[in-house]
């Protein structure tokens, strides 16, 4: 009975060196590079140009919309901001969000039935919506707003005017119709008793 455990132990010890030799690699694996620092990654992303190639052909109406896009640095809520720069190609824009990695887009105008100015980047799934009183950047892939309440000087003025004099809502009653004052009948002539 004592011999069986001893045989098992000796057998296991005898196979360990063979298994260890079989697993040693014959060629050296390439050395792993250390990961890049966040600042280095950010610098590379900022310096890497956005692909400015697009198969989109803009119509005259799209080019007219592009003329009305606010360009420059537009401050947004929560300390964020959006930089909109005209691209080399007429009617296209580079849109970048401050303090957001990978939030750089190559956008073109899209005609809107509502009159809002709408820029889209179909490759990255983003949309810039510019209204009279504010603008916002939305990610269609993530299903959320990346920047909201973005306002340049003109939009800020309009937003303040709307706060002071709010426009009538769709469900508000229409102003009552102006009615003519009731007609006053002339006094009746006195009846004489003849």
Rosetta blueprint (number, residue, H / E / L):
1 X L
2 X H
3 X H
4 X H
5 X H
6 X H
7 X H
8 X H
9 X H
10 X H
11 X H
12 X H
13 X H
14 X H
15 X H
16 X H
17 X H
18 X H
19 X H
20 X H
21 X H
22 X H
23 X H
24 X L
25 X L
26 X L
27 X L
28 X L
29 X L
30 X L
31 X L
32 X L
33 X L
34 X L
35 X L
36 X L
37 X L
38 X H
39 X H
40 X H
41 X H
42 X H
43 X H
44 X H
45 X H
46 X H
47 X H
48 X L
49 X L
50 X L
51 X L
52 X L
53 X L
54 X L
55 X L
56 X L
57 X L
58 X L
59 X L
60 X H
61 X H
62 X H
63 X H
64 X H
65 X H
66 X H
67 X L
68 X L
69 X L
70 X L
71 X L
72 X E
73 X E
74 X E
75 X E
76 X L
77 X H
78 X H
79 X H
80 X L
81 X E
82 X E
83 X E
84 X E
85 X E
86 X E
87 X L
88 X L
89 X L
90 X L
91 X L
92 X E
93 X E
94 X E
95 X E
96 X E
97 X E
98 X L
99 X L
100 X L
101 X L
102 X L
103 X L
104 X E
105 X E
106 X E
107 X E
108 X E
109 X E
110 X E
111 X L
112 X L
113 X L
114 X L
115 X L
116 X L
117 X E
118 X E
119 X E
120 X E
121 X E
122 X L
123 X L
124 X L
125 X L
126 X E
127 X E
128 X E
129 X E
130 X E
131 X L
132 X L
133 X L
134 X L
135 X E
136 X E
137 X E
138 X E
139 X E
140 X L
141 X L
142 X L
143 X L
144 X E
145 X E
146 X E
147 X E
148 X E
149 X E
150 X E
151 X L
152 X L
153 X H
154 X H
155 X H
156 X H
157 X H
158 X H
159 X H
160 X H
161 X H
162 X H
163 X H
164 X H
165 X L
166 X L
167 X L
168 X L
169 X L
170 X L
171 X L
172 X L
173 X L
174 X L
175 X L
176 X L
177 X L
178 X L
179 X L
180 X L
181 X L
182 X L
183 X L
184 X L
185 X L
186 X L
187 X L
188 X L
189 X L
190 X L
191 X L
192 X L
193 X L
194 X L
